Amino acid sequence: MTNVSRPFFTRSRNIWLRLVCLSIFFVGTVTGLAQKPARLSDTPETALLNSLWDQSLAAGNFDDWYRNCDSWHSAIRTNDYPQLKPNVIIAGYSFQVMLYGYPPPTIIGNASLGHGGMWGLTRHDGMTSITADSVYVQYRTNQHYFYPAAYCVRDNERDMIFAMYPYASQTIGKSGSEKDELRKFFHTLAAFKPAVKPILVDNNILIPTLQMVWRRTRVADDAAYLTGEAHPSAFDDNPNNVAMIQLANAINTDDIPPMIQLSVVREDFGVAHPTRFNEPNRTERRFTTPAAIARIHYGIEHTKRIVVDASGSFDVNGRPLTWHFVPLRGAPGSVRINPLNTEGSLVEIEFDHQAERLVDWVEGQTSSLAIVGAFAHNGVYYSAPGFITSYSPWNETRVYDSNKLLQEITYRSSSINYEVHQSINSTISGAKTWNKDIYSHDLNNRLFGWTRVAGNQHTRYSAEGLLIHEHDEYGRPSVVGEVSYRVTDKKTYVSPRYEEDDWRGQLAYGYSSLATGTGQTLTRSFSSGITAEEVSPPASGSLTKPTTIPQSATVMSTSRRQALQGLMSFRSWHRTLQHRPVPCIVYVLWSVRRTPRHRHPCRMSKSPA
């Protein structure tokens, strides 16, 4: 008798297998829905959150991801958040500037790292024009990361932060100091009402709303929210756990907080100032983003002005808005806000040069950062803050007269923001090889020039920052030379830009009046035998092309994304099998009957992100 092998998947077996799959899926779904946002209800925070969940008043964490970016050096215990999706995405090991996932999921993450274990990532890696733009995109795509400030922000020490934004958050302390804030954020995400959270996600204002809730519950009332107390450079563990859950759950679909949006209309913060030192990357405009504008006060002016427009702010429900610009930090009277329209959405902000002073609300901490907070209000809630800042380098001591004219600058032998990336691009202000600049003005109070003091040596500079070789009979500059500056060994050096016998090496002044040293024009002085018509710029000059960021640094290539998704798929199955065994088993059983025997079911690409 011939032994005929019967196929394993017969009609009857297929029916039974489907019934088993459906049964397991039903049990797994019920079990999953029974999971609460917090594993235990042993604290007032978790008890309140689980109670809201039991009453169907909380959305939970089912669509939220946790992403650890320090190789699990300082990770939360994911089993304390049963609904939270674990980190199946390849984690980085640095300050995060990329969006992850397609479409990007809601991610709260952390990188408990520091340069040399001392200096925070945010100050050194996150506050350039490029990185500020990138983290704003994260902010508006429901992704947010925490970093310890380490030695950058400490009580009874200098606050080293030179700009502010709400796009990434810093905590006071070193590794692990951010874990308490991660817990608050995940529980607050779960506490939003089921009808509210999707609106926040779809309109990309989930993180701004979280920032508002986090900061508002640190203080007693709305008036305190409009002060620097609610907006420090780095956050301590304020006991606002329960208050964050309560405020988040109180938000309704028709009163969702608005979103602040800022733009610069005009300003006198500019590029490098020849009246100081004309270094190629020394711009006063550190970064400009829709919710944070950062400037550095390099110029010799006592007061800088910037006009900011917030009329682009919006409310998802179309509620009418009011605008509030308030000083959050700075010497009393040194930051002035002048409304330019009746609505209050257009303002001119005047920033005086800031001397280092004690920071309000923080014991013993000093700073030379002036901060203006910008807020929109929809009649119920304030928005998350927008920031306009002006930073005055603390390694300079300035003296202004009664007319606000600069008299002198004394330099400290210290560099700012030079501890990690020792280059001109990252340095806010380098130490100098000279001690002091003494400024002089003409009878019309216009800058005439300055004397540079380096020990016993004195050199004279014109109002344009040109080194004076000769004076005319009236004591005015007649022959001057261009100079360049370079940063070497943490100090700024001065060197002549051209040799004196080079045709480009000297400039001759031509004066239109004998009455004053201002209003002059400069003309080229050429060597003998060369006329102006014969002179042309050299084939290779001193200017260098700005370094550009390769596209791969900001946009993931298709091939890289495909490779990443393949690896994510494998990790997804591995970790999902650990944390969500029931749906994984159901998927495998359901797929086996439809998969050819030569193809392994777990090789099917099914990435959650």
ChimeraX attribute file (.defattr): number of C-alpha atoms within 10 A of each C-alpha:
attribute: neighborCount
match mode: 1-to-1
recipient: residues
	/A:1	3
	/A:2	4
	/A:3	5
	/A:4	6
	/A:5	6
	/A:6	7
	/A:7	7
	/A:8	9
	/A:9	13
	/A:10	11
	/A:11	10
	/A:12	8
	/A:13	12
	/A:14	14
	/A:15	12
	/A:16	12
	/A:17	16
	/A:18	15
	/A:19	12
	/A:20	15
	/A:21	19
	/A:22	14
	/A:23	13
	/A:24	16
	/A:25	18
	/A:26	14
	/A:27	14
	/A:28	17
	/A:29	14
	/A:30	11
	/A:31	11
	/A:32	16
	/A:33	11
	/A:34	13
	/A:35	17
	/A:36	23
	/A:37	28
	/A:38	25
	/A:39	15
	/A:40	13
	/A:41	15
	/A:42	9
	/A:43	10
	/A:44	10
	/A:45	20
	/A:46	20
	/A:47	15
	/A:48	17
	/A:49	26
	/A:50	24
	/A:51	15
	/A:52	23
	/A:53	22
	/A:54	12
	/A:55	8
	/A:56	12
	/A:57	18
	/A:58	26
	/A:59	22
	/A:60	30
	/A:61	23
	/A:62	16
	/A:63	14
	/A:64	20
	/A:65	22
	/A:66	24
	/A:67	26
	/A:68	27
	/A:69	26
	/A:70	18
	/A:71	13
	/A:72	14
	/A:73	13
	/A:74	18
	/A:75	20
	/A:76	20
	/A:77	10
	/A:78	15
	/A:79	12
	/A:80	14
	/A:81	24
	/A:82	21
	/A:83	23
	/A:84	21
	/A:85	21
	/A:86	20
	/A:87	19
	/A:88	23
	/A:89	23
	/A:90	16
	/A:91	17
	/A:92	14
	/A:93	15
	/A:94	17
	/A:95	25
	/A:96	25
	/A:97	21
	/A:98	17
	/A:99	22
	/A:100	20
	/A:101	15
	/A:102	11
	/A:103	10
	/A:104	13
	/A:105	18
	/A:106	23
	/A:107	25
	/A:108	21
	/A:109	25
	/A:110	31
	/A:111	28
	/A:112	31
	/A:113	25
	/A:114	22
	/A:115	15
	/A:116	9
	/A:117	12
	/A:118	17
	/A:119	22
	/A:120	29
	/A:121	24
	/A:122	22
	/A:123	18
	/A:124	21
	/A:125	19
	/A:126	20
	/A:127	22
	/A:128	19
	/A:129	14
	/A:130	16
	/A:131	19
	/A:132	24
	/A:133	20
	/A:134	19
	/A:135	26
	/A:136	21
	/A:137	18
	/A:138	25
	/A:139	22
	/A:140	17
	/A:141	23
	/A:142	24
	/A:143	28
	/A:144	26
	/A:145	25
	/A:146	25
	/A:147	30
	/A:148	30
	/A:149	31
	/A:150	24
	/A:151	19
	/A:152	25
	/A:153	25
	/A:154	20
	/A:155	13
	/A:156	12
	/A:157	15
	/A:158	20
	/A:159	22
	/A:160	23
	/A:161	21
	/A:162	24
	/A:163	24
	/A:164	26
	/A:165	22
	/A:166	22
	/A:167	24
	/A:168	24
	/A:169	21
	/A:170	27
	/A:171	26
	/A:172	21
	/A:173	21
	/A:174	19
	/A:175	19
	/A:176	18
	/A:177	22
	/A:178	29
	/A:179	22
	/A:180	16
	/A:181	21
	/A:182	19
	/A:183	17
	/A:184	21
	/A:185	22
	/A:186	23
	/A:187	25
	/A:188	28
	/A:189	28
	/A:190	32
	/A:191	29
	/A:192	27
	/A:193	22
	/A:194	18
	/A:195	13
	/A:196	20
	/A:197	24
	/A:198	15
	/A:199	15
	/A:200	21
	/A:201	16
	/A:202	11
	/A:203	12
	/A:204	20
	/A:205	23
	/A:206	23
	/A:207	27
	/A:208	25
	/A:209	22
	/A:210	22
	/A:211	19
	/A:212	22
	/A:213	25
	/A:214	25
	/A:215	21
	/A:216	27
	/A:217	22
	/A:218	21
	/A:219	17
	/A:220	10
	/A:221	10
	/A:222	12
	/A:223	9
	/A:224	13
	/A:225	20
	/A:226	23
	/A:227	19
	/A:228	21
	/A:229	18
	/A:230	21
	/A:231	23
	/A:232	20
	/A:233	22
	/A:234	19
	/A:235	21
	/A:236	14
	/A:237	14
	/A:238	13
	/A:239	12
	/A:240	19
	/A:241	22
	/A:242	19
	/A:243	18
	/A:244	26
	/A:245	28
	/A:246	20
	/A:247	17
	/A:248	24
	/A:249	23
	/A:250	14
	/A:251	19
	/A:252	15
	/A:253	17
	/A:254	13
	/A:255	18
	/A:256	24
	/A:257	29
	/A:258	28
	/A:259	24
	/A:260	26
	/A:261	20
	/A:262	23
	/A:263	18
	/A:264	15
	/A:265	12
	/A:266	12
	/A:267	15
	/A:268	14
	/A:269	20
	/A:270	16
	/A:271	17
	/A:272	18
	/A:273	18
	/A:274	15
	/A:275	19
	/A:276	15
	/A:277	20
	/A:278	17
	/A:279	18
	/A:280	16
	/A:281	13
	/A:282	21
	/A:283	19
	/A:284	21
	/A:285	19
	/A:286	24
	/A:287	19
	/A:288	19
	/A:289	21
	/A:290	17
	/A:291	27
	/A:292	26
	/A:293	25
	/A:294	24
	/A:295	24
	/A:296	24
	/A:297	24
	/A:298	24
	/A:299	21
	/A:300	20
	/A:301	14
	/A:302	18
	/A:303	17
	/A:304	19
	/A:305	16
	/A:306	18
	/A:307	19
	/A:308	22
	/A:309	18
	/A:310	24
	/A:311	18
	/A:312	12
	/A:313	21
	/A:314	20
	/A:315	19
	/A:316	16
	/A:317	13
	/A:318	11
	/A:319	17
	/A:320	12
	/A:321	18
	/A:322	16
	/A:323	20
	/A:324	16
	/A:325	24
	/A:326	18
	/A:327	24
	/A:328	23
	/A:329	24
	/A:330	28
	/A:331	19
	/A:332	8
	/A:333	9
	/A:334	15
	/A:335	23
	/A:336	16
	/A:337	17
	/A:338	13
	/A:339	15
	/A:340	14
	/A:341	9
	/A:342	7
	/A:343	13
	/A:344	16
	/A:345	23
	/A:346	22
	/A:347	21
	/A:348	18
	/A:349	22
	/A:350	18
	/A:351	25
	/A:352	22
	/A:353	28
	/A:354	24
	/A:355	21
	/A:356	20
	/A:357	16
	/A:358	20
	/A:359	21
	/A:360	18
	/A:361	13
	/A:362	14
	/A:363	12
	/A:364	15
	/A:365	18
	/A:366	21
	/A:367	24
	/A:368	25
	/A:369	29
	/A:370	25
	/A:371	24
	/A:372	27
	/A:373	23
	/A:374	26
	/A:375	26
	/A:376	28
	/A:377	22
	/A:378	21
	/A:379	13
	/A:380	13
	/A:381	17
	/A:382	26
	/A:383	26
	/A:384	28
	/A:385	27
	/A:386	24
	/A:387	27
	/A:388	26
	/A:389	25
	/A:390	31
	/A:391	26
	/A:392	24
	/A:393	23
	/A:394	22
	/A:395	20
	/A:396	19
	/A:397	15
	/A:398	19
	/A:399	14
	/A:400	15
	/A:401	10
	/A:402	6
	/A:403	8
	/A:404	12
	/A:405	18
	/A:406	20
	/A:407	16
	/A:408	21
	/A:409	19
	/A:410	16
	/A:411	19
	/A:412	16
	/A:413	15
	/A:414	16
	/A:415	20
	/A:416	17
	/A:417	21
	/A:418	19
	/A:419	16
	/A:420	16
	/A:421	13
	/A:422	16
	/A:423	17
	/A:424	19
	/A:425	13
	/A:426	19
	/A:427	21
	/A:428	21
	/A:429	24
	/A:430	27
	/A:431	23
	/A:432	20
	/A:433	16
	/A:434	20
	/A:435	15
	/A:436	22
	/A:437	24
	/A:438	16
	/A:439	21
	/A:440	18
	/A:441	17
	/A:442	13
	/A:443	11
	/A:444	10
	/A:445	10
	/A:446	14
	/A:447	20
	/A:448	20
	/A:449	25
	/A:450	23
	/A:451	18
	/A:452	19
	/A:453	17
	/A:454	14
	/A:455	10
	/A:456	5
	/A:457	9
	/A:458	12
	/A:459	13
	/A:460	21
	/A:461	21
	/A:462	22
	/A:463	21
	/A:464	14
	/A:465	20
	/A:466	23
	/A:467	23
	/A:468	20
	/A:469	15
	/A:470	15
	/A:471	13
	/A:472	10
	/A:473	8
	/A:474	11
	/A:475	9
	/A:476	19
	/A:477	25
	/A:478	19
	/A:479	19
	/A:480	22
	/A:481	22
	/A:482	19
	/A:483	17
	/A:484	16
	/A:485	16
	/A:486	18
	/A:487	18
	/A:488	13
	/A:489	11
	/A:490	22
	/A:491	18
	/A:492	20
	/A:493	17
	/A:494	15
	/A:495	11
	/A:496	14
	/A:497	15
	/A:498	16
	/A:499	12
	/A:500	12
	/A:501	10
	/A:502	10
	/A:503	16
	/A:504	18
	/A:505	19
	/A:506	24
	/A:507	21
	/A:508	17
	/A:509	18
	/A:510	14
	/A:511	17
	/A:512	12
	/A:513	10
	/A:514	9
	/A:515	10
	/A:516	16
	/A:517	23
	/A:518	19
	/A:519	9
	/A:520	12
	/A:521	10
	/A:522	13
	/A:523	11
	/A:524	13
	/A:525	16
	/A:526	18
	/A:527	13
	/A:528	7
	/A:529	6
	/A:530	10
	/A:531	10
	/A:532	9
	/A:533	6
	/A:534	7
	/A:535	11
	/A:536	7
	/A:537	7
	/A:538	7
	/A:539	5
	/A:540	7
	/A:541	7
	/A:542	8
	/A:543	7
	/A:544	8
	/A:545	5
	/A:546	8
	/A:547	6
	/A:548	6
	/A:549	9
	/A:550	8
	/A:551	9
	/A:552	9
	/A:553	10
	/A:554	14
	/A:555	11
	/A:556	15
	/A:557	12
	/A:558	9
	/A:559	9
	/A:560	11
	/A:561	14
	/A:562	12
	/A:563	12
	/A:564	15
	/A:565	22
	/A:566	17
	/A:567	16
	/A:568	20
	/A:569	22
	/A:570	18
	/A:571	17
	/A:572	22
	/A:573	22
	/A:574	14
	/A:575	16
	/A:576	19
	/A:577	14
	/A:578	11
	/A:579	16
	/A:580	15
	/A:581	13
	/A:582	19
	/A:583	19
	/A:584	18
	/A:585	15
	/A:586	18
	/A:587	14
	/A:588	15
	/A:589	16
	/A:590	17
	/A:591	14
	/A:592	14
	/A:593	16
	/A:594	10
	/A:595	13
	/A:596	10
	/A:597	9
	/A:598	6
	/A:599	10
	/A:600	11
	/A:601	16
	/A:602	15
	/A:603	11
	/A:604	14
	/A:605	15
	/A:606	14
	/A:607	19
	/A:608	17
	/A:609	16
